[in-house]
């Protein structure tokens, strides 16, 4: 059974930084990354890290956020710098399992950017 443990969310002032971490258990993943969602909106991709060491970012976070993976530990980290109020959302860790391509989600973690 797959489980994701997400940590690192919270309240931060504009311009500040947060680091989200996601620890997976159960399977190995071709892709691990993060989506986010605000009330009334669709879940949107934030960043994703592929097993070939490439990564992909939403235009709104490119240059401010960095996705990184520890393959041995089955974890993914999202370093968020230069946070702005528009980054406020629930952030969801996800993974795409190797071979089956099944997608799994974490429970979500709140990030609030406010003065």
C-alpha positions in Angstrom: 0.0 0.0 0.0 1.3 3.5 -0.9 1.6 6.2 1.7 2.8 9.7 1.4 3.8 11.7 4.4 3.9 15.5 3.7 5.6 17.9 6.0 6.8 21.5 6.1 3.7 23.6 5.4 2.6 26.6 7.4 2.3 30.3 7.5 5.0 32.6 6.0 5.2 36.2 5.2 5.5 37.4 1.6 9.0 37.1 0.3 9.7 34.3 2.7 10.6 30.6 2.1 9.2 27.2 3.0 10.4 23.7 2.2 7.8 21.0 1.6 8.9 17.4 1.9 7.1 14.2 0.9 8.2 10.8 2.0 6.7 7.9 0.1 6.5 4.2 1.0 5.4 1.1 -0.8 6.5 1.6 -4.4 9.1 3.2 -6.6 8.0 6.2 -8.7 8.9 7.4 -12.2 7.7 10.9 -11.3 7.2 12.6 -8.0 6.1 16.2 -7.6 3.5 18.6 -6.3 0.2 20.0 -7.2 -1.8 22.7 -5.4 -5.4 23.7 -5.1 -7.4 26.7 -3.8 -11.1 26.7 -2.9 -13.3 26.6 -6.0 -10.3 26.0 -8.4 -8.9 22.9 -10.1 -5.8 21.3 -8.8 -2.8 22.6 -10.8 0.7 21.3 -11.3 3.4 23.1 -9.4 6.5 21.1 -10.1 7.5 17.6 -10.9 10.8 15.7 -10.9 11.4 12.8 -13.3 13.6 9.7 -12.8 15.9 11.0 -15.6 16.7 14.0 -13.4 14.7 16.4 -15.4 12.0 18.6 -13.9 9.0 20.6 -15.0 7.6 23.7 -13.4 4.5 25.9 -13.7 5.3 29.2 -15.3 4.0 30.9 -12.1 6.7 29.3 -9.9 9.6 28.8 -12.3 12.7 30.5 -10.9 11.3 30.6 -7.4 10.6 26.9 -6.6 12.9 24.0 -6.9 11.9 20.3 -7.0 14.4 17.7 -5.9 14.3 14.0 -5.3 16.1 11.5 -3.2 15.6 8.2 -5.0 17.0 6.0 -2.3 14.7 7.5 0.3 11.7 7.7 -2.1 11.2 11.4 -1.2 10.6 14.6 -3.0 11.2 18.1 -1.7 9.9 21.5 -2.9 12.0 24.4 -2.0 9.8 27.6 -2.2 11.5 31.0 -2.2 10.1 34.4 -2.9 6.6 33.4 -1.8 3.7 35.6 -2.7 0.1 35.5 -1.5 -1.0 33.8 -4.8 1.0 30.8 -3.7 -1.4 30.2 -0.8 -3.0 26.8 -1.4 -3.2 23.2 -0.2 -0.2 21.5 -1.7 -0.5 17.8 -2.7 2.4 15.4 -3.1 1.9 12.9 -5.9 3.8 10.0 -7.6 3.5 8.0 -10.8 4.5 4.5 -10.2 7.0 2.8 -12.4 5.6 0.2 -14.9 1.9 0.5 -14.0 1.9 4.4 -14.3 -0.7 4.5 -11.5 -0.9 7.9 -9.9 -1.0 8.3 -6.1 -1.7 11.3 -4.0 -0.9 12.6 -0.5 -3.4 14.1 1.9 -2.4 17.7 1.2 -0.7 20.3 3.3 -1.6 23.9 3.8 0.7 26.8 2.7 -0.4 30.3 3.6 1.5 33.4 2.5 0.2 36.4 4.4 1.5 39.4 6.3 
